[in-house]
Amino acid sequence: MMSVGLHLRLAGRPARAEALRRFLEHVRRHDGVWLCTRGQIADQAKADALAEAARQKAVAEADIVAAANRAKEDLRKQVSALAVS
């Protein structure tokens, strides 16, 4: 991530504005570059966090189901063993 801070009194000068324009053109020529605002970064971070939380919840639920199925199978084996005895 690269943050470019722009102070109005400095970046607003014609020569510096032209340098910024050239820099942005250079950056836009590269694939995979995302030019965004702080708000867009915050929105993306929130979306990523929610997606990760949902993924972790799904994994936890799958673990619970697997544990319940193992316990059920163990109980079935115990009942079967008692019936044979």
C-alpha positions as CSV (number, residue, x, y, z in Angstrom):
1,M,0.0,0.0,0.0
2,M,1.2,3.4,-0.8
3,S,-0.4,6.5,0.6
4,V,0.2,9.9,-1.1
5,G,-0.6,12.8,1.1
6,L,-1.3,16.1,-0.7
7,H,-1.2,19.4,1.1
8,L,-3.3,22.0,-0.8
9,R,-0.7,24.7,-0.5
10,L,2.0,22.5,-2.0
11,A,0.3,20.1,-4.4
12,G,-1.9,22.9,-5.8
13,R,1.1,24.6,-7.5
14,P,1.1,24.2,-11.3
15,A,4.5,22.4,-11.5
16,R,3.6,20.0,-8.7
17,A,0.1,19.4,-10.0
18,E,1.7,18.4,-13.4
19,A,4.0,16.0,-11.6
20,L,1.1,14.5,-9.7
21,R,-0.8,14.1,-13.0
22,R,2.2,12.3,-14.6
23,F,2.6,10.1,-11.5
24,L,-1.1,9.1,-11.6
25,E,-0.9,8.3,-15.3
26,H,2.2,6.1,-14.6
27,V,0.4,4.3,-11.8
28,R,-2.8,3.7,-13.9
29,R,-0.7,2.0,-16.6
30,H,0.0,-0.9,-14.2
31,D,-2.4,-3.8,-13.7
32,G,-3.6,-4.6,-10.2
33,V,-3.3,-1.0,-8.9
34,W,-6.3,0.3,-7.0
35,L,-6.6,4.1,-6.7
36,C,-9.0,4.8,-3.9
37,T,-10.0,7.0,-1.1
38,R,-9.6,6.4,2.7
39,G,-13.3,5.6,2.8
40,Q,-13.0,3.0,0.1
41,I,-10.1,1.4,2.0
42,A,-12.2,1.3,5.1
43,D,-15.2,-0.2,3.3
44,Q,-13.0,-2.9,1.8
45,A,-11.4,-3.6,5.1
46,K,-14.8,-4.0,6.7
47,A,-16.0,-6.3,3.9
48,D,-12.8,-8.4,4.2
49,A,-13.3,-8.7,8.0
50,L,-17.0,-9.7,7.6
51,A,-16.0,-12.3,5.0
52,E,-13.3,-13.7,7.2
53,A,-15.7,-13.8,10.2
54,A,-18.3,-15.7,8.0
55,R,-15.6,-18.1,6.9
56,Q,-14.5,-18.8,10.5
57,K,-18.1,-19.3,11.5
58,A,-18.6,-21.8,8.7
59,V,-15.4,-23.7,9.7
60,A,-16.5,-23.7,13.4
61,E,-20.0,-25.0,12.4
62,A,-18.4,-27.7,10.3
63,D,-16.2,-28.7,13.1
64,I,-19.2,-29.0,15.5
65,V,-21.1,-31.1,13.0
66,A,-18.1,-33.4,12.5
67,A,-17.6,-33.8,16.2
68,A,-21.3,-34.5,16.7
69,N,-21.2,-37.1,13.9
70,R,-18.1,-38.8,15.5
71,A,-19.9,-38.9,18.9
72,K,-23.0,-40.3,17.2
73,E,-20.9,-43.0,15.5
74,D,-19.1,-43.8,18.8
75,L,-22.4,-44.1,20.6
76,R,-23.7,-46.4,17.8
77,K,-20.7,-48.6,18.2
78,Q,-21.1,-48.8,22.0
79,V,-24.8,-49.7,21.7
80,S,-24.0,-52.3,19.0
81,A,-21.3,-53.8,21.3
82,L,-23.7,-54.0,24.2
83,A,-26.3,-55.7,22.0
84,V,-23.8,-58.3,21.0
85,S,-22.7,-59.0,24.6
